[in-house]
Amino acid sequence: MSTFEYRVIVAPSIAKKVKGVKTLAERFAHSLAEVMNTEARDGWDFVGREQFQVEGKTGLLGKSRTSEETYLIFRRAKAATTKVPLEERLETMVEMRERNKSAVVMPEVTAKPLEPAKTAEENAVSAAVAEFMFDQEENLERSVSDKPRSSASEPLSSRSSDDNAGNAPSLGPAGRK
């Protein structure tokens, strides 16, 4: 007994423009043929077409709408599957694993030669470069910490009245003492 699986797709509703095809009916027939040929390439046989009323909500307010849609129905025979007991499948898997173990060839591993040890002169140069970099970082940190803090980043309540006496913005006649 053969069993089938089915596929249902929406029939094309837009007739694409194609070179050499003039009328609307011919363009629609061409679009329909494209869909059917695509499905046939994957092994699907055309069974027929059906029309159904489809109800759905559309728009922001979710107004109910009913439309009639045309669907194309295809089918193809399912591959015949036989039920194999679990024990047999496990035995088969073990046999396959044993066959594959003997067939596996490990790639040859070659070790890279170690880099030659650094000479005393190279070690001294590396140490001097590291010390120079450390001194540069230390100088940079010191120069950043020596700069006065910007009073703009401090809250207004922590500023003293003498800090910005000459730099305070003018508040107009009412703000002057």
Residue frames relative to the residue before (quaternion, step in Angstrom):
aa qw qx qy qz dx dy dz
M 1.0000 0.0000 0.0000 0.0000 0.00 0.00 0.00
S 0.2172 -0.7834 0.5651 0.1410 3.56 -0.68 0.99
T 0.2155 -0.7564 0.6053 0.1227 3.51 -1.10 0.77
F 0.2784 -0.7675 0.5613 0.1359 3.51 -1.17 0.63
E 0.2096 -0.6994 0.6556 0.1928 3.47 -1.34 0.35
Y 0.2771 -0.7890 0.5376 0.1078 3.53 -1.06 0.83
R 0.1217 -0.7530 0.6425 0.0729 3.49 -1.28 0.53
V 0.0884 -0.7861 0.6116 0.0152 3.56 -0.87 1.03
I 0.0182 0.7956 -0.6042 0.0405 3.57 -0.78 1.04
V 0.5504 -0.5962 0.4710 0.3461 3.53 -1.25 0.51
A 0.4569 -0.6728 0.5104 0.2793 3.54 -0.92 0.93
P 0.5490 -0.6151 0.4311 0.3665 3.61 -1.00 0.69
S 0.2214 -0.7898 0.5604 0.1147 3.54 -1.00 0.84
I 0.6959 0.3987 -0.2547 0.5402 3.56 1.27 -0.25
A 0.2848 -0.7463 0.5811 0.1559 3.54 -0.84 1.01
K 0.3031 -0.7737 0.5318 0.1635 3.58 -0.44 1.22
K 0.4832 -0.6373 0.5109 0.3151 3.53 -1.18 0.62
V 0.0242 -0.7860 0.6166 -0.0371 3.53 -0.91 1.02
K 0.5303 -0.6407 0.4530 0.3210 3.52 -0.99 0.87
G 0.8085 0.2569 -0.2138 0.4843 3.55 -0.87 1.00
V 0.6655 0.4358 -0.3044 0.5239 3.60 1.23 -0.19
K 0.2427 -0.8461 0.4667 0.0859 3.55 -0.41 1.25
T 0.8000 0.3415 -0.1913 0.4547 3.59 0.49 -1.16
L 0.6555 -0.5213 0.3872 0.3855 3.53 -1.30 0.44
A 0.6531 0.5215 -0.3139 0.4505 3.59 0.96 -0.87
E 0.6574 0.5013 -0.3084 0.4706 3.59 0.99 -0.80
R 0.6419 0.5182 -0.3216 0.4648 3.59 1.02 -0.82
F 0.6510 0.5027 -0.3192 0.4707 3.58 0.99 -0.82
A 0.6376 0.5236 -0.3237 0.4631 3.60 0.96 -0.83
H 0.6344 0.5266 -0.3232 0.4646 3.58 1.04 -0.78
S 0.6531 0.5088 -0.3108 0.4669 3.61 0.95 -0.88
L 0.6536 0.5129 -0.2999 0.4689 3.56 0.98 -0.88
A 0.6523 0.5108 -0.3106 0.4660 3.59 0.96 -0.83
E 0.6112 0.5497 -0.3456 0.4525 3.60 1.04 -0.74
V 0.6622 0.5004 -0.3041 0.4676 3.58 0.90 -0.95
M 0.6877 0.4889 -0.2886 0.4525 3.58 0.84 -0.96
N 0.6537 0.5028 -0.3157 0.4692 3.62 1.00 -0.75
T 0.6162 0.5427 -0.3403 0.4583 3.57 1.05 -0.74
E 0.6775 0.4751 -0.2896 0.4810 3.58 0.91 -0.90
A 0.6381 0.5394 -0.3300 0.4393 3.61 0.98 -0.79
R 0.6086 0.5605 -0.3491 0.4399 3.59 1.07 -0.70
D 0.7102 0.4267 -0.2495 0.5013 3.58 1.14 -0.65
G 0.6370 -0.5791 0.3124 0.4016 3.58 1.26 0.27
W 0.5112 0.6424 -0.4252 0.3810 3.61 1.23 0.23
D 0.2459 -0.7525 0.5972 0.1290 3.58 -1.00 0.94
F 0.4463 -0.6870 0.5043 0.2729 3.56 -0.98 0.88
V 0.2126 -0.7840 0.5743 0.1013 3.57 -0.83 1.05
G 0.7249 -0.3642 0.2679 0.5197 3.57 0.86 -0.88
R 0.4075 -0.6725 0.5452 0.2906 3.53 -1.31 -0.24
E 0.1036 -0.7784 0.6175 0.0447 3.53 -1.16 0.66
Q 0.2309 -0.7423 0.6087 0.1587 3.54 -1.21 0.57
F 0.0385 -0.7894 0.6124 -0.0193 3.51 -0.96 0.98
Q 0.3901 -0.6616 0.5763 0.2792 3.53 -1.25 0.51
V 0.1390 -0.7934 0.5919 0.0291 3.51 -0.78 1.11
E 0.1740 -0.7796 0.5964 0.0795 3.54 -0.86 1.01
G 0.1561 0.7880 -0.5822 0.1256 3.55 -0.94 0.87
K 0.4403 -0.6669 0.5315 0.2810 3.52 -1.33 0.25
T 0.0596 -0.7972 0.6007 0.0104 3.53 -1.03 0.83
G 0.7647 0.3970 -0.2749 0.4266 3.53 -1.29 0.33
L 0.7137 -0.4575 0.3328 0.4131 3.53 -1.37 0.11
L 0.7308 0.4235 -0.2352 0.4808 3.54 0.95 -0.86
G 0.4238 -0.7392 0.4374 0.2876 3.58 1.25 -0.06
K 0.1546 0.8053 -0.5524 0.1501 3.54 0.93 0.89
S 0.4605 -0.6856 0.4983 0.2638 3.54 -0.98 0.89
R 0.0128 -0.8011 0.5968 -0.0440 3.55 -0.96 0.93
T 0.1706 -0.7720 0.6055 0.0910 3.57 -1.00 0.81
S 0.0302 0.7884 -0.6136 0.0321 3.55 -0.93 0.91
E 0.3733 -0.7049 0.5543 0.2376 3.54 -1.21 0.49
E 0.0947 -0.8103 0.5783 -0.0011 3.55 -0.66 1.17
T 0.2931 -0.7325 0.5889 0.1753 3.55 -1.17 0.67
Y 0.1181 -0.8011 0.5863 0.0244 3.55 -0.85 1.04
L 0.2912 -0.7206 0.6038 0.1772 3.55 -1.17 0.72
I 0.1851 -0.7943 0.5736 0.0761 3.57 -0.84 0.98
F 0.0600 -0.7821 0.6200 -0.0179 3.55 -0.91 1.06
R 0.0489 -0.7863 0.6133 0.0569 3.56 -1.22 0.42
R 0.0156 -0.7625 0.6451 0.0463 3.52 -1.34 0.36
A 0.5723 -0.6024 0.4356 0.3462 3.54 -1.18 0.62
K 0.4284 -0.6744 0.5385 0.2677 3.52 -1.03 0.85
A 0.5384 -0.5931 0.4783 0.3600 3.52 -1.14 0.58
A 0.4855 -0.6692 0.4768 0.2985 3.55 -0.93 0.89
T 0.0670 -0.7922 0.6066 0.0068 3.52 -0.70 1.10
T 0.1707 -0.7682 0.6100 0.0927 3.50 -0.87 0.97
K 0.4153 -0.7047 0.5165 0.2534 3.51 -1.01 0.81
V 0.1174 -0.7783 0.6163 0.0254 3.53 -0.73 1.17
P 0.4924 -0.6635 0.4629 0.3210 3.59 -0.82 0.90
L 0.6466 -0.5629 0.3685 0.3595 3.53 -1.16 0.71
E 0.6387 0.5437 -0.3398 0.4255 3.60 0.92 -0.85
E 0.6637 0.5006 -0.3057 0.4642 3.59 0.97 -0.84
R 0.6418 0.5131 -0.3331 0.4624 3.59 0.99 -0.78
L 0.6540 0.5078 -0.3190 0.4612 3.59 0.98 -0.81
E 0.6326 0.5206 -0.3326 0.4670 3.58 0.99 -0.80
T 0.6474 0.5180 -0.3141 0.4625 3.56 0.95 -0.87
M 0.6554 0.5092 -0.3159 0.4598 3.57 0.95 -0.84
V 0.6433 0.5107 -0.3248 0.4688 3.61 0.97 -0.80
E 0.6426 0.5194 -0.3227 0.4616 3.60 0.96 -0.84
M 0.6561 0.5060 -0.3129 0.4643 3.58 0.94 -0.88
R 0.6414 0.5250 -0.3296 0.4520 3.58 0.96 -0.83
E 0.6536 0.5118 -0.3156 0.4597 3.60 0.96 -0.87
R 0.6469 0.5098 -0.3217 0.4671 3.60 0.98 -0.81
N 0.6805 0.4938 -0.2898 0.4572 3.56 0.96 -0.87
K 0.5947 0.5707 -0.3760 0.4234 3.61 1.05 -0.62
S 0.6911 0.4688 -0.2885 0.4683 3.56 0.92 -0.88
A 0.6836 0.4947 -0.2867 0.4536 3.58 1.12 -0.59
V 0.5735 0.6047 -0.3857 0.3957 3.58 1.19 -0.36
V 0.0941 -0.7743 0.6249 0.0328 3.53 -0.85 1.00
M 0.3397 -0.7496 0.5360 0.1881 3.50 -0.69 1.12
P 0.4573 -0.6716 0.4950 0.3080 3.58 -0.93 0.81
E 0.5299 -0.6296 0.4652 0.3262 3.53 -1.14 0.68
V 0.2316 -0.7764 0.5763 0.1066 3.54 -0.85 1.03
T 0.0674 -0.7806 0.6209 0.0257 3.54 -0.84 0.98
A 0.3601 -0.7331 0.5396 0.2045 3.51 -0.94 0.93
K 0.4334 -0.6710 0.5358 0.2738 3.51 -1.09 0.76
P 0.4968 -0.6372 0.4753 0.3482 3.59 -0.98 0.66
L 0.5244 -0.6320 0.4689 0.3252 3.55 -1.08 0.73
E 0.5216 -0.6093 0.4839 0.3502 3.52 -1.15 0.59
P 0.5314 -0.6303 0.4424 0.3530 3.58 -0.97 0.73
A 0.5725 -0.5974 0.4370 0.3526 3.53 -1.10 0.71
K 0.5201 -0.6389 0.4655 0.3235 3.54 -1.10 0.70
T 0.4658 -0.6601 0.5120 0.2919 3.51 -1.14 0.69
A 0.6831 -0.4746 0.3576 0.4246 3.53 -1.28 0.28
E 0.6359 0.5324 -0.3284 0.4520 3.59 1.03 -0.76
E 0.6607 0.4963 -0.3058 0.4730 3.60 0.97 -0.87
N 0.6305 0.5223 -0.3330 0.4677 3.59 1.03 -0.75
A 0.6495 0.5182 -0.3173 0.4571 3.59 0.98 -0.82
V 0.6412 0.5137 -0.3201 0.4717 3.60 1.01 -0.83
S 0.6508 0.5164 -0.3156 0.4583 3.60 0.92 -0.89
A 0.6568 0.5060 -0.3090 0.4660 3.56 0.98 -0.84
A 0.6503 0.5143 -0.3174 0.4603 3.59 0.98 -0.81
V 0.6453 0.5072 -0.3206 0.4728 3.59 0.99 -0.82
A 0.6535 0.5106 -0.3160 0.4609 3.59 0.94 -0.86
E 0.6579 0.5033 -0.3123 0.4652 3.60 0.95 -0.84
F 0.6349 0.5270 -0.3260 0.4614 3.59 1.00 -0.82
M 0.6606 0.5015 -0.3085 0.4657 3.59 0.92 -0.90
F 0.6392 0.5229 -0.3275 0.4590 3.59 0.99 -0.81
D 0.6521 0.5073 -0.3159 0.4665 3.59 0.97 -0.85
Q 0.6356 0.5281 -0.3327 0.4544 3.60 0.99 -0.80
E 0.6575 0.5019 -0.3120 0.4674 3.59 0.93 -0.84
E 0.6432 0.5238 -0.3179 0.4592 3.56 1.00 -0.87
N 0.6536 0.5075 -0.3115 0.4671 3.61 0.94 -0.87
L 0.6411 0.5226 -0.3206 0.4617 3.56 0.99 -0.80
E 0.6567 0.5026 -0.3137 0.4666 3.59 0.94 -0.84
R 0.6489 0.5179 -0.3146 0.4602 3.57 0.98 -0.86
S 0.6742 0.4920 -0.3100 0.4554 3.60 0.91 -0.89
V 0.6433 0.5019 -0.3313 0.4739 3.58 1.04 -0.62
S 0.7006 0.4615 -0.2853 0.4635 3.61 0.92 -0.83
D 0.6286 0.5447 -0.3409 0.4381 3.64 1.16 -0.49
K 0.5707 0.5974 -0.3972 0.3995 3.60 1.10 -0.45
P 0.4842 -0.6548 0.4778 0.3293 3.60 -0.97 0.73
R 0.5145 -0.6403 0.4748 0.3161 3.51 -1.10 0.73
S 0.4764 -0.6593 0.5007 0.2962 3.51 -1.05 0.74
S 0.4186 -0.7181 0.4934 0.2561 3.55 -0.82 0.95
A 0.5414 0.6280 -0.4081 0.3821 3.57 1.19 -0.32
S 0.6784 0.4862 -0.3007 0.4616 3.59 1.14 -0.58
E 0.5986 0.5537 -0.3676 0.4472 3.59 1.24 -0.24
P 0.5283 -0.6075 0.4695 0.3626 3.58 -1.10 0.54
L 0.6283 -0.5709 0.3742 0.3732 3.58 -1.11 0.62
S 0.6504 0.5466 -0.3267 0.4141 3.60 0.98 -0.76
S 0.6913 0.4721 -0.2908 0.4632 3.63 1.11 -0.56
R 0.5553 0.6001 -0.4071 0.4071 3.64 1.19 -0.19
S 0.3478 -0.7046 0.5690 0.2426 3.50 -1.05 0.73
S 0.6153 -0.5766 0.3882 0.3717 3.55 -1.17 0.47
D 0.6546 0.5187 -0.3184 0.4484 3.61 1.15 -0.52
D 0.5143 0.6827 -0.4133 0.3141 3.60 1.15 -0.51
N 0.8335 0.1218 -0.0154 0.5388 3.55 0.67 -1.04
A 0.1497 0.8285 -0.5294 0.1045 3.58 0.96 0.71
G 0.7447 0.3838 -0.2265 0.4967 3.59 0.88 -0.89
N 0.7252 0.4505 -0.2345 0.4650 3.58 1.14 -0.54
A 0.4564 0.7057 -0.4495 0.3028 3.59 1.23 -0.10
P 0.4830 -0.6623 0.4798 0.3129 3.56 -0.97 0.73
S 0.5051 -0.6445 0.4807 0.3139 3.50 -1.11 0.66
L 0.2470 -0.7775 0.5662 0.1178 3.52 -0.90 0.97
G 0.6138 -0.5416 0.3577 0.4494 3.56 1.21 0.20
P 0.7682 -0.3774 0.2419 0.4571 3.59 -1.26 -0.04
A 0.6579 0.5246 -0.3305 0.4274 3.60 0.96 -0.70
G 0.6969 0.4838 -0.2781 0.4505 3.59 1.07 -0.65
R 0.6050 0.5725 -0.3686 0.4128 3.62 1.13 -0.30
K 0.2786 -0.7601 0.5619 0.1701 3.59 -1.07 0.68
